[in-house]
Amino acid sequence: MFSRKFIFRAIAVILLYIAISSYIFTHEEKFFFQHNEIAPTTSYPYSETYKELQIPINQEINLHGLLFIQSSQKGLVLLFPSGEYDAMSYELTQNYLYQQGYSLLIPDYRATGKSTSVYHSDKDIYSDAEQWYKMAKSIADTSSLIVYGQDFGSGIAAWVAGTFPVDMLILENPYYSWQELMLKKYFWWLPHTWFTQYEIPLWEFLRKSTNKTLIFSATDYSFIKHEMSLRLIAYLKPGDQFVSIEGEYIEQGAEKYQLEIQHLLEVPLNNN
């Protein structure tokens, strides 16, 4: 027979578990990236030519991004960055495609940079990505459009490439499914698969994509295990490439990275 004290403690633990679970599932987006918000009047510390872009959705949601412009543009890269991206300290000159003469468009996720509001489900993420794709397509015009995704942003980039025509898809440290990643890393103790609003099944988007695809995966990256990225090989098409990079990070200054990019860019692109 359980004592009254034991029963009260058990009820308290259950209520605490429910409270924590409820908070996580209503603030799940807080686990995705650093919410580095920037005041609207803030100036950026870049000497390179750039332009601030705004996409007003409604009174609550205003999307913001930075366009780094090349005078003799070879094409445009729409970059969905990692969760650690900070628009105030991005190392632009380290971006290899920018070095090669491509203009670069980097959106701010909601509640980061100068973008407002928050996400409530993955449908919000896809909706914003569609807006940025349309913007990028109009800027690229007849030149090539490359969609690039880094860890968290890889699923968004894959969704764009699986939904709209682009010339090329490049992914850094992609996950198999965002839901699975969050479940294994953070929420193994929660019924996450029942309640999550963020599935982002990258594998499914990759399967739908008809575009040339290049994947880089760091063998020792702690956030997204190399084994998870390797599972995506099953959804690559003939001509696509999966490249394992030894180490914890993808260094765009590394010879292996640059050789793979150069090889990819030598393949004629289909302007859509």
N, C-alpha and C positions, 0 to 999 in steps of 0.2 A: 504494500500500500504506500503510495507516494505521500510525502508530507505536504502540508499547505505551502510551506516555504519553497519546496522544490517546484511545486506547480506554478507559483508566482514567478519564480525565476525562469521557468521554461516559457511561460507566456511572455515575459519581458524580452527574452531572446528572440522569440518568434516575431514579436512586434518590431523589434529593432531590425531584424532581417528584412521584414516587409518594408519598413521605412527606407532602409538603405537601397533595396531593390527598386523601390518606386522612384527614389531620387535619381538613380543611375539611368533608368529607362526614360525619364523625362528630361535628363540633361546629358544624354549619351554623346552628343556632339563635342562635349568638353574633352573627351578622350582622343579626339582625332588629331588635333594640332594645337600649337600655341596661339592663343588669342591675343596677338600683338596688335592691338588697336592703335591707330594713328589719328591725331586730330586733323580735321579736313583742311586746315590752313597750313599744315606742315609742308616744308619743302624737302625734297630728296637730295642726298649728297652726291649726286652723279654728275660728272663732267661730260659724260657722253650724252648725245642727243636723245631725249626721251619726251614722251607725251603722256599725260594722264587721261585715261578714258573712263567715262561714266556710262552706266546703263541703268537708268531709273526704271524700276519695275512698278513700284507703287509708293505710297507715302512712307511705308515702313522700310522697304527694301531698295537700296541703291547700291549697285555693283560697281566696283572700282578696279582698275588694273593699270599696269604700266606697259607702255609700248616703247621699246628701245629701237630706234630707227636707224637703218643703214642707208646711206645715200645711194649706193648702187646695189639695191636689194636683190639678192639671189633668190629669195623666197622668204616665207614667214614661218616662224616656229611658235605654235601655241603651246605654252608650257604650263602644265598643271603641277605645281611644285610639291615638295615634301611637307610634312607637318611641321618641320622646323624652319620653314621659309619665313624670312623677315625682310619686308620690302625696304627697310632702312639700311640694311647691311648686306644685301645680296652682292656676291662677287661676280659682277657682270663679265669682267674680262676673263674669268675662268671658264665661261661657257664656250665650248668649242665651236658650236654652230654659229654663235655670234661672231667669233673670231674669223670664221669662214665667210662672213658677209651676209648672214641671214638676220633679218629683223626678228625681234623677240617680243612676244606679248605674254605677260604674266598676270593672270587674274589674282585679285585678293579674294580668299574665301570669306564667306560671311563672318562677321565679328573679328576679322583680321584686317590689318591695313586700314584702308578707308572704306571698305565695304561694311554695310550695316546689316542689322537683323541677325538671326541665327537659323540654322537648319532644324527642321522638325522630322524629316525623313529623307531617305535617299532620293525620293522624287524631287525634292528641292535642289539637291545636288545636280541631278540630271537637267532640271529646268534651267539652272544657271549656266551649266556647261553648254546647253544649246544656244543660249544667248551669246556666249563667248565664241562659239563656233561661227555663228552668223556674222559677228563682228570681224573675226579673223578672216573669214572667206571674202568679205567685202574689201578688207585691207590688202589681202594677197592678190586679189583680182585674178589676173591670168598667170601669175607666178605660182610656184609650188607652195603647198601648205603641208607642213610637218606637224603632227600632234605628238607631244612629248609628255610623259608622265613619270614622276619620281615618287616612290613608295606610296603614300596615301593617294597622291594624284594619279598613280598609274591606273587605278580602276576607272577614274573619270576619263582619262585619255582613251582607254580601251572602249569605254561606252561611246564616246564621240566617234571613234574610228569604226565601231560596229554599227553605228546608226546613220552616219553621214559619209559622203565620199571625201576622202582626203588622199594625199599622195603618199604619205608614209606615217607609220606609227613606231615610236621608239619608247621603250619602257625601261626604267631603272628600278631594280629590286621590287618587281611586282609581286603581289600576293595572289593566292588562288581565289580567295573569297574574303572580303572584309569581315563578314560575320564570323567566319571560322577563325580568322586571326584574332579578333577581339575575344572570342570565346576561349581560345587556348591561352592567350597572354594575360587577360584580366578577369574574365567573367566565368571561369570554369566552375565557380561555386554558385552561379545563378542560372535560372532557366532562360538563358539568353536567346536560344533559338526560338523560343515561344513568343518573346515580346519585342525583340529588336526591330527597329524601323530602318535599319541600315544593313542590307544584305550585300550589295555591290558585288555580284558574282563575276569577277573579272574574266574567269575562264569562259563564261558564256558569251561575253562580249567579244572575246578574242576569236571564238569559234565563228561568230557572225561576220567578222571583219574580212574584207576582200583586199585590204591594202597590204603593201609590203611592210613587214614587221621585223623589228630588231629588238631583242631583249638582252639587257645586261643584268647579271646577278652576281653580287659579291658573296663569296663563299663563307665569309665569317660575319656577315651583317647580323647584329643581334636582334634587331626589331622584327625583320622578316627573314625567317630562316631560308637558307639556300634550297633546302628540300621542298619547301612550299613553292618556290618559283619554278623548280625543275618540273613540277607536275603540269606546268603550262605547255611543255614541249608537245604533249599529245594533241594540242589544238593549233599548232603551227602548220602553215601551208608549205608546199614546195617553194623554195626560194627564200623563206623566212629564216632568221638566224637567231640562235640562242647562244650567248657568250658568257661563260663563267669567268669572273675576275677574281684572282686570289686577293684576299685581304678583307677588311671590314667595310670599306667604302668603295664607291665607284669614283675614281679620280679621272676627270676629263682631260687632264694633262698627260695621262699615261699613254704610252705608245700603242698598246693593244687596243685601247678604247678608240684612239684616233684612227688607227688603221681600219677598224671595222666601220667607223662612220664614213671614212673616205671611200671604202669599197661600196658601201650602200649608196653614196651620192653619185658614184660613177654609173649606176644603173639608171637608164632614162626614166624620168618620172612622167606619169600620165596626168596631165592637167585636166581637172574635172570642171 
